[in-house]
Amino acid sequence: QVQLVESGGGSVQAGGSLRLSCVASGSTAGFTYSQYCMAWFRQAPGKEREGVAGLYPTGSRYYADFVKGRFTISQDMAKNTVYLQMNSLTLEDTAMYYCAAEPCWLLTSWDLGSRYNYWGQGTQVTVSS
């Protein structure tokens, strides 16, 4: 079974930056990690889960409107690692951030969280003034 582990969260002042990492490991049931579509989601208390960014093996990258120009998703396939570089952080970015993965053929949209079966435990990002 695929296991995802996030790291890199913490507390930062508004305007600062953080880089989140997600490392995948374990059995892939016949798939290589290059066949997985990856995404970052976040959820704040009292709010719905939001898709933040997605990355497909084709190289296509997807971003929610509220992070365009500030966040960048990337990956190092050799290390089975996906990153989320977050710049110009604001108070509204405070949330628990989750990494998600799924074989690409099972997805029709990068930000449809219910279609992802592999999730990390999350890493907390707290932005203060």
N, C-alpha and C positions, 0 to 999 in steps of 0.2 A: 504494500500500500504506500502511496506517495505521502510523504510528510513535508510540511512547509514550516519553516522557522523564520520569523521576522526579528529584526534587530534595528537599532539606530534611533529609536524614539527617545524622547526626553523633554525637558523644559527649555524653552528658548524665548527670547524677547521678540516682540513684534518687529518685523523687518529682517529678522535673522534667517538662517538656513539650517536644514537638516537633510541627511541622506539616509533613507531607509533601505534595508537589504532584506531579501527573501531567498533563503537557500532551500532547494528541493533535494530530497533524498528518498531512497527506498525503491521498491519494485514498481515497474511501470506497466506491467501486464501486456508486454509486447510493443509498447510505444517507447520511443526515445523522447527525451525532454525537448528535443527540437520540434516535436509534433504537438506540443502543448501550447495552448494560448494562455497568457498570463494577464493578471489584472490586479489593481489595487482598489480597495473599497475603504470607506470610512463610515463611522457611525458615532454621533454625539448623543449624550443623554437626552431623551425626549424627541429625538429626530429620527427620521428614516435613514436606512442605509443608503449611501450614495456611491456610485461608481466614480472613481477619481481618474484613473488612467488604464489603458489596456495596450498590450503589445502582442501582435501576431507574428508567427515565423516568417511570413512574407515580408516583414519589416514595417508593416502598417502600424501606426501609433494613433491612439485615440485618447482624447482628453475631455473632461467635463468643462463646460464653459467657465466655471468659477476658478479653474486653475490654469487656463490657457495663458501661456507666456510666463508662468511662474514655476510650474512643475515640469519635470522631464522624466519619462520612463525609459529604461534601457536594460540590457541584459548581457551577461557573459555566459554563453552557452557552455563553454569549457568548464566553468565553475558551477553550472546549474543555478545561477544566481540572477535575480531580477532586482533592479534598483529603482528607487523613486527619489530623485533630487528635488527638494522643495526649497524654493527661494522666496523672498519677500513675504514671509509668513505673516498672517493676520490672526486676530483673536478668533475669527470664525473658522480657522483651520484646526482648532482644538478638537480632537476626536481620537477614538481608537482606530488605528489603521490596520487593515487586514490584507494579506496576500492571498490570492486565489488562483487555482489552475484547473484546467480541464482539457482533454483531447479536443483539438480544434473542430473536428467533424461534428461534435455534439453541440457546438455553439452556433447561434445565428446572430447574436449581438454581444459585443464585448461587455456591456454594462448590465446585463441581465443576471443578477446575482444568483437567482434560483437555479440556474443551469450549471453552476460550478459545484463540484462535489469535494474538491480538495481545498482546505482552508488552513491558514496558520492560526495561532492563538492570539495574534494581535500585538501591536506595540503602541503604547500611549504617546501621543504628541500633545503637549500643552504649551500654548502660546500666551504670553502675558505682556502687559504694557509696561 
